Amino acid sequence: MREGWLQKPLGDVCNVIGGGTPSKRNPAFYEGEIPWATVRDMRNEVLSHTEFCIAKEAIDGSSTNVIPAANVVIATRVGLGKVCLLDQDTAINQDLRGIIPKANDIDERFLFRWFQSVANTIEAEGTGATVKGVKLPFIKSLLLPLPPLPEQKRIVAILDDAFASIDASIANTEKNLANARELFESYLNSVFDEAPCGWIECQLSRICSIKHGFAFKSTYFSDNGPYVVLTPGSFYEQGGFRDQGKKTKYYTGDIPDGYTLQEGDFLFAMTEQAAGLLGSSLIVPKSDYYLHNQRLGLVQVHGDVEWSNDFFFHQFNTNMFRAAVQASASGVKVRHTSPTKLGEIPIKYPRSKLEQVQVADKLNELSAERTRIQGNYQQKLTALAELKQSLLQKAFSGELTADKAASDATLKEEVCP
């Protein structure tokens, strides 16, 4: 801590104001013009729009509170670590807290940037089995560094300038990342949309059947064991096997014949456990270790069909095929498809496995290059996020309060290497 700075518990210098949810049984409460914020509205640094607006009667008839414009709002439940500034007077729900300085010696943007610096600390403090939250005493006990007000404003100006440069770099990197994905997807789709004459066109059921998995009993699920139960979470949204790490479900019970998978087995996710998973496919990486669970479809190729796993894996990731899977699905909250409906989807393929392999090899090569490029961009995004945190830590330990010229020079070296 820099000499001359004070450090006080947040609750000593700020009022921490809670919120609430007006009764949904009174529709009139939600027909007003007062913005009412939830965690879902905290998408940007400045909260300028809310999904719902409420009437004054809703405020009088509930525990919600209106936080004045320009003040800080933090999430203390669900989206731990989220923080924003209000650009207008806004009511909040029970998952949020408004932070209002008790005196005029605290700059609101300084307070906002400080909350960004302790976001990881707040997130780490969260408890709860389903929804994590932090308690009010913890928030009030956080130690806020307090330099003189002019110094607070200078720190904010330095951080704002640096973050503007970093955010521009992040936006450019994210654009390049999206372009890398779109370029590969465009080529992939063109391969099958513009298939050569001579390729066979038929329904999927003509070349394979799809077998349902087994409903393994959850009473035998364990944190370790000889077998792993595959679930929709074992699939990447864009296809491929995902190691679930600590979320892996091991199985210790009896296994019926025919539900132990072999290396090279081809599976579909037939339920949308999370957005984008329906229709994803994977190739089993290891024999006698993974179990064929319910809601997963095992491809069983007809004996007279030439089949390259890689070729069909790529085809099943085309926009055309994935859209057909979505169209085949039913269900409101969770969408499902079935082996019969999957079998009705049209496909295109060369009769010769050699030609399938040639097409797949080219796509594999491009996919590997896309993965390499995406990895580079992801590393850059991680580095930029870490740079932000580094600057925040320096700012609130006093290292960015030297004279303006020296600070600017340091930041230029760090932001523009």
TIKOLMI-394240 format. One record per atom (N, C-alpha, C): x, y, z. Coordinates in steps of 0.02 Angstrom, whole numbers, plus 50000, padded with zeros to 5 digits. Layout:
REM residues N
XYZ
...
This chain:
REM residues 417
500424994050000
500005000050000
500445006250000
500285010949957
500685017049951
500635021350014
501185024350033
501205028650092
500725034550082
500345035950134
499865041450131
499165039350112
499085033050089
498425030550073
498095027850136
497435028350140
497055025050192
496785018450165
496585014150210
496265007850190
495705006450240
495095006050216
494535005250261
494064999750236
493714996350282
493194991650261
492664995150219
492454991850167
491974994950121
491354997450158
491124993550207
490514995350243
490595001650285
491215003750299
491315009850338
491235016150295
491345015450230
491345021350187
490805021250134
490465015550127
489935015050077
489315011550107
488745013650085
488125010050099
488055004450048
487904998450072
487814992650028
487064991050028
486734992449972
486004992149967
485784985949929
485324982249959
485054976249927
484454977749884
484194972549852
483624973249807
483114967749817
482654967249771
482134962149775
481754961649710
481294956749708
480894955549649
480154956949664
479864961749631
479144962949639
478744956749618
478174955749649
477774949849635
477584949449561
477714943649531
477524942549461
476764941349455
476434940349512
475714939249510
475324945749500
475684951249502
475374957749489
475674960649425
475364959349367
475654961649303
475754969149300
475354972949337
475414980149335
476084982549362
476394978549406
477044980349432
477564980849376
477464977249322
477964976949268
477744981049207
477334986049219
477094990349165
477314997649175
477844998649213
478085005449226
478675007249183
479025012549203
479595015049165
480245015249205
480245012349264
480845012249305
481255006049288
481865006749263
482275000849247
482364996449309
482314989949299
482404985149354
482914979949331
483494979849364
484064975949339
484134969249374
484354964349335
484564957749360
485264956449333
485554950849353
486224949049330
486244948649254
485694946449223
485684945749150
485794952349114
485644957849148
485734964449117
486444966949121
486874963549159
487564966049171
488034963549117
487924965849056
488324963548999
488914968048984
488884974349004
489394979148989
489604982949052
490134986949045
490364990849103
489834995749126
489464998649079
488935003349096
488264999949082
487844999649133
487184996649126
486695002049103
486495001649041
486075006949012
485385004448992
485274997848994
484634995048972
484484988949014
483854988149034
483634982249071
483074978649034
483044972149044
482524968249011
481824970249035
481774971949099
481124973649128
481134980749157
480554983949154
480444990249189
479844989349236
479854992949292
479324992049342
479004998749359
478434998349391
478065004249412
478275006349483
478125012549501
478275014949568
477935010649621
477335008249605
476975004049652
477354997549667
477734995249618
478134989149628
478684990349679
478964996349679
479484998049727
479184998549797
478615001749801
478285002449866
478044995749894
477894991049849
477614984649871
478104978949871
478754980349870
479254974949870
479884977349904
480384972949907
481014974749939
481534977449891
481334978649828
481804981549781
481964988749801
482544991049781
482754997949794
483015001049730
482935007649725
483205011249667
483885014049684
484385012249643
485065014749652
485165020749605
485385026349632
485465032349590
485975031349534
485875034949480
486335034749423
487045036249444
487525033449407
488255034449415
488545030349472
488125026549508
488395022349561
488545015349536
488905011649578
489135004949562
488614999849584
488514994649543
488104988949561
488524982649552
488504978149601
488874971849596
488394965949603
488604960249577
488224954049585
488484950349646
488044948549692
488244944749751
487944937749750
487624936049695
487334929349686
487274928049612
487374922049591
487354919849521
487984922049483
488034928349464
488604930749423
489144933949465
489414930249514
489904933149560
490484936249522
490684942249544
491234945749512
491014950949462
490384950549439
490134955549391
490034962249426
490204967649391
490134974349417
489974979149360
489574984149372
489424989049320
489254995749352
489255000949310
489045007649330
488355009049299
487935012549335
487275014249310
487285020849274
486945021149217
486895027649182
486225030949194
485795027749234
485155030749254
484935027549320
484485030749355
484215027849416
483905021049399
484095015849437
483905009049419
483745005049481
483175001549481
483004996949534
483384990349523
483504986649576
483894980449571
483524974649605
483694968549583
483394962749615
483844960249672
483644954649702
483974952249763
484674949349750
484854948149688
485524945449672
486054950949667
485834957249670
486284962949660
486324967149724
486864971149727
486944976049780
487174982649749
486864988049771
487094994649752
487614997049803
488145000049779
488685002549822
488705010149817
488495013549870
488425020849869
488885023949921
489385027949900
489835031149948
489445035449998
489675035250061
489345039150114
489555046550111
490115047950080
490355054850075
490595056050004
490785062349989
490975064049921
491725063549910
492065059449951
492795058649943
492975052149908
492485048949877
492615042849839
492335043749768
492765042949719
492565043449649
492235036849628
491635037249599
491265031149582
491635026749532
491985029849485
492355025749436
492965022549469
493265025849518
493795022749557
493525016649593
492945017249623
492625011749658
492465006049609
492225007849550
492075002849498
492694998949478
493245002649464
493864999249444
494124994949501
494044997249563
494274993149619
493884986649624
493234986949613
492844980749614
493064976049558
493264978649501
493544974349449
494174970849474
494564974349514
495194971449538
495084965849588
494514965849624
494384960749675
493854955749651
493694955849586
493174951349560
493344944049575
493974942049565
494164935049577
494094933249651
494244938049695
494174936849767
493444935649785
493004939749758
492284938949771
492044932249744
492254930549683
492034924249653
492274918249695
492894918549719
493164913049758
492804912049825
492504917349851
492154917049915
491464913849909
491214912949848
490534910549838
490424903549866
489844902649896
489644896149922
488934894649899
488764888149900
488094886049878
488154880249829
487724875249837
487774869249796
487574870649723
487014874049714
486754875349646
486934882349623
486774887349663
486914894349647
487374897149699
487954899649678
488444902249725
488304909649740
488404911349804
488314918249825
488804920149880
488844926549895
489254928949951
488794932849998
488984932950061
488574936150113
488764943450121
488284947250146
488374954450154
488974956150199
489074952750256
489654954450298
490324953950261
490374949050215
490994948350177
491094954450132
490574956550097
490634962450053
490834968550094
490514969450151
490664975350192
491374975150221
491644969150228
492314968550258
492884969550209
492734969650144
493264970650094
493624977250106
494284977050105
494684982950120
494784987150058
494524993250059
494554997850003
495135002750013
495625002849966
496165007849971
495885014749953
496085019749991
495815026449982
496355031749977
496615032949917
497055038649907
496635045049907
496945050849909
496565057149903
496175057249838
495625060949837
495175061049780
495525062849714
495965067949712
496315069349648
496715063449623
497015059749669
497405053849649
496935048349623
496355047549653
495865042749629
495695044249556
495575050649542
495385052649474
495955051449425
496575052549447
497145051349403
497215043849388
497125039749439
497155032449429
496625030249379
496025032949387
495475031149342
495645033249270
495925039149261
496095041549194
496625037049162
497125035049201
497645030649175
497355023849155
496935021049199
496635014549184
496155015049124
495765020349121
495305021149064
495685021448998
496235025148996
496635025548935
496925018748916
497205015348966
497505008748953
496985003748931
496415003648965
495894998748949
495585000048881
495565006348860
495305007848792
495745004548740
496415004848750
496875001648703
496804994048705
496764991448767
496704984148774
496044981648744
495494985248758
494844983148732
494834983348655
495174988148626
495204988348552
495574982248526
496114980348560
496494974448540
496074968148550
495694967848604
495264962048617
494734961448562
494424967048544
493904967048492
494194964648425
494794966948408
495114964948346
495284957548347
495534955148404
495704948048410
495084943648406
494554945748438
493924941848435
493654941648363
493734947148327
493514947248257
493934942448215
494584942348226
495024937648189
494864930448207
494704929348270
494514922548293
493874920248258
493384924748254
492754923048220
492874921848146
493314925748115
493474924948044
493794918148031
494234915948076
494564909448068
494054903848070
493574904348115
493044899248119
492614899348056
492414905348036
491964905947979
492284903647914
492934904847907
493284902847846
493274895247838
493424891647893
493414884347889
492704881847877
492224884647914
491524882447907
491274883547836
491484889147805
491274890647737
491544885347689
492174883647697
492474878547653
492144871747666
492054870047729
491744863647746
491054862947714
490644868147721
489974867847692
489994867347617
490474870747585
490514870647512
490694863747486
491094859947524
491284853147503
490664848847492
490184849547537
489594845247534
489014848447496
488974855147497
488454858447457
488584857747383
489224857547364
489414857247293
489744850547278
489454845247305
489744838547297
489794836647223
490334833247203
490414831347132
489874826447109
489764826447044
489324821447015
489614814547030
489204809847044
489444803147059
489404801447133
489364806647175
489264805247246
488554802547256
488484797947302
487834795047317
487444799847362
486814800747347
486364804747390
485814800247415
485734799847481
485234795447510
485084797547581
484614794247613
484494795347683
485014791647724
485164794247783
485684791247826
485514783947842
484874782347849
484684775547868
484864770347814
485004772647753
485194767947700
485884765047712
486314768547747
487004766147755
487174764147827
486724765747875
486864763747944
486224763747985
486244760348041
485714760948091
486014764448151
485584766948194
485814770548254
485504767348315
485924765248361
485704761548420
485664766048481
485114765548517
485034769148581
485524766548633
485694770948680
486114768848736
485704765948793
486064764048846
485754760848905
485684765948962
485144765348999
485024769949056
485394767249118
486034769049123
486424766849180
486164770149244
486134766249298
485844768649361
486324773449396
486054779249414
486474784349445
486734782249514
486414777149544
486644774849610
487344771849605
487554769949545
488224767049536
488714772049507
488514778349500
488984783449478
489464784949535
490094786449516
490604787449567
491124792449542
491544794749588
492084799349571
492674795749540
492674789149544
493204785149512
492924778149500
493254774549457
493024767849441
493324765449376
493144759249356
493464756249296
493174758649230
492574761649232
492244763749170
491994770949175
491954774249117
491694781049113
491044781049074
490534784149103
489884784749069
489904791049025
489834790148960
489814795948915
489124799348921
489124805948918
488514809948921
488544815148866
488004818948855
488054824448806
488614829348822
488804829848886
489364834148905
490034831648880
490054825448855
490664822648827
490794824948755
490334828848728
490384831348659
490534838848659
490964840948614
491024848148599
490434850148554
490234856448559
489674858748519
489824858048444
490444859048425
490634858448355
490844851348337
490724846648383
490904839748371
491584838048400
491674831748419
492304829548447
492234827548520
492704823448544
492684820948612
492944826148661
492564827248715
492754831948767
492874828048832
493484828548858
493644825748924
493324830248977
492874827549018
492504831649065
492874833049131
493484830449137
493884832049196
493534830049260
493454834749306
493154833349371
492414831549366
492094833049310
491384831449301
491284824449272
491824820849260
491774814149232
491374809549277
490914805749247
490504800949286
490794793949276
491044791049330
491284784149328
490724779449349
490784773149330
490244768349343
490534762049375
490204759749429
490444753949466
489954748149465
489384748849431
488884743549430
488994738549373
488514733949367
488544728949314
488394732349247
488694729749194
488614732649127
488304727349081
487724728849051
487424724049005
487854723148942
487784717448911
488164716148849
487984721248795
488494723448758
488374727748701
488394735148715
488564737048777
488574744148794
489254746648817
489764742548806
490454744748816
490734746648748
490954752748741
491154755448676
491874753548658
492004753548593
492674752048567
492974758148532
493624758348530
493964763848496
493724764248423
493554770248402
493304771248334
492554771048328
492194769048381
491464769348379
491244776648369
490684777448334
490444784048314
489784785348349
489754791048386
489154792548426
488864799348407
488194799848414
487824806148409
487554808048477
487534814648492
487154817148549
486434818348525
485954814848555
485264815348532
484834819748577
485154823248623
484794827848667
485194834348674
484854839848682
485194846348686
485264848248760
485734844948793
485854846348864
486074853548873
486434856248824
486634863348822
486584865648750
486514872148741
486414874948674
486964872748627
486774870048569
487264868148518
487484860848520
487284857148572
487514850148579
487114845248536
486484846748523
486064842148486
486354840848417
486474834448402
486754832548337
487514832348335
487834834348389
488574833848391
488774826548387
489364825348359
489614818548353
490314818048382
490494811948401
491184810648424
491394803748403
492044802748402
492344796248388
492674793848453
492474788048477
492714785548542
493474784448539
493844787248588
494574787048583
494904780848613
494524776448648
494844770948684
494354765248692
494604759048688
494184753148694
494074751048766
493484747948778
493324744648842
493404749248903
493234755548894
493294760448949
492684765048953
492404766748896
491824771248894
491184767248884
490644769648917
490004766248914
489504770248872
489084766448835
488594769348790
487964771048829
487894777248847
487354779648890
486724781348850
486164781848884
485534783848852
485604790848821
485184792248772
485174798548736
485784799548691
486194794348685
486754794548637
486614789148585
486714790848521
486594786148468
487234783248440
487294776648439
487884773148413
487764771348340
488194773748296
488144772148225
488374765048213
487954761148179
488124754248160
488074753848084
488664753948052
488694754347979
488484747647948
488074748047895
487864742047860
488484738747828
488464732147824
489054728347804
489314729747734
488884731947688
489104732947619
489294740247604
489374744347657
489494751547647
490224753247663
490534757047619
491204759847632
491114765947678
491484766147733
491374771447783
492034773847811
492154780347805
492724783647838
492454787947895
492654786347956
492424790248014
492534797748004
493134799547983
493304806647977
492874810147925
492744806747870
492334809847817
491634811347844
491324806347876
490634807447899
490614812047960
491144812048000
491184816848055
491144823948028
491514825347975
491494832147946
490804833547916
490514828747881
489864829947851
489334831447905
489384827947961
488874828848013
488964835448050
489504839148035
489604845748064
489444851348015
489184849647957
488984854947910
488354858447934
488264864547911
487654868247929
487024864547907
487064861447847
486474858047820
486264852247865
486754848147885
486584842247926
486344844347995
486704849148026
486524851148094
485834854548095
485674858248042
485014861348037
484474855948031
484624850647994
484144845147986
484034841648053
484554840848093
484484837848159
484024842148202
484154848648202
483734853248241
483004852748219
482894852348154
482204851948128
481864845448148
482264840248160
481974833748178
481794833348252
482014838148291
481954837648364
481274839948389
481104837548448
480494839648482
480654840948555
480184844248590
480304845948660
480334853448669
480094855748726
480074862948740
480694865148778
480774862548839
481344864648880
481994861348856
481964854748845
482544850948820
482334847448756
482684848748701
482504845948637
482864839248626
482504834548596
482774827848583
482634825948511
483064821748484
482914818348421
482944810848434
482874806948381
482854799648389
483234796348333
483404789848341
483734786248286
483324786348221
482664785648228
482244785648168
482274792348131
482224797848169
482244804448138
482934806048109
483464803948144
484134804948117
484214801148051
483924795148049
483984791047990
483654793947928
483194798747938
482844801747881
483224807647851
483774809747881
484144815547857
484544813647795
484514817747742
484884816247680
485634817647688
486034813447657
486764814247658
487034813247587
487684815047578
488034814147515
488714811147530
488924806247489
489584803347501
489834799747439
490494799547429
490774795447375
490744788047394
490604783847346
490554776747361
491214773947385
491764776347358
492424773647374
492684776447440
492914772047484
493204774247547
493844778247534
494214776447482
494824780047466
494674787347451
494144788647413
493954795647398
493714799147462
493344795547504
493124798447567
493734800647609
494234796347611
494834797847651
495204803847622
495234804347556
495564810047524
495224816647543
494564816647541
494184822647560
494304824147634
494264818947676
494344819847748
495044822347766
495554819847731
496244821947745
496324829447734
496034831947679
496064839147665
495714843147720
495124840747740
494744844247792
495104843747859
495414838047873
495794837347936
496384842247938
496714843047881
497284847647877
497054854847890
496504856847859
496244863647869
495984864547940
495674859347967
495424859648035
495984860548085
496534856948074
497114857548119
497414864548116
497434867448055
497694874248048
497224879248083
496574878148075
496094882448110
496184882048185
496284875948210
496384875048283
497004878548306
497544878248266
498164881648284
498064889148287
497734891948236
497614899148234
497154901248292
496634897348304
496184898948359
496554898848426
497004893948433
497394893548495
497814899748506
498114902148451
498514908248457
498094914248478
497504914848447
497064920448465
496804919748536
496654913648557
496424912648626
496964914348676
497584912648660
498144914448703
498214921948709
498114925448652
498154932748654
497604935748697
496994932948691
496444935448732
496584934348806
496864928548821
497034927148891
497564931948916
498064933248875
498594937948894
498324945048905
497854947148862
497564953748869
497144954248933
496774948948948
496384948949011
496844949149071
497404945449068
497884945549123
498214952349129
498334955749073
498624962449075
498154967249111
497504966649097
497024970949132
497074969849207
497084963549228
497114962149300
497774964649330
498314963949292
498964966449316
498944973949328
498654977549280
498614984849287
498164986749346
497624983049356
497184984449413
497544983349479
497924977849483
498284976449545
498804981949559
499144984149507
499644989449516
499294995949537
498714997249507
498365003549522
498175003949595
497924998449623
497654998749691
498164996849744
498774995649722
499324995049770
499755001349770
499575006249726
499925012649725
500455013349673
500555008249630
501095008449582
500945012549520
500325014649511
500145018649453
499995025849472
500235027949530
500095034849552
500715039249550
501225037049515
501815041349505
501615046749455
502095051049436
501895056649392
501645053949325
501235057949294
500855055849235
501295053349179
501835056649165
502265054749109
502555047849119
502805046349180
503105039849194
502575034349188
501975035749213
501435030849209
501255029349137
501185034649097
501005033649027
501535029548990
502175030949004
502715027248971
502685019848989
502565018449053
502515011449075
501945007949041
501365011249038
500785008249008
500875006948934
501215011648899
501325010748827
501755004548815
502245003448857
502684997648850
502284991248862
501814991348910
501444985348927
500874983948878
500524989248857
499954988248814
500154987348741
500694990548721
500924990248651
501634987548648
501734980948662
502404978148662
502704978148592
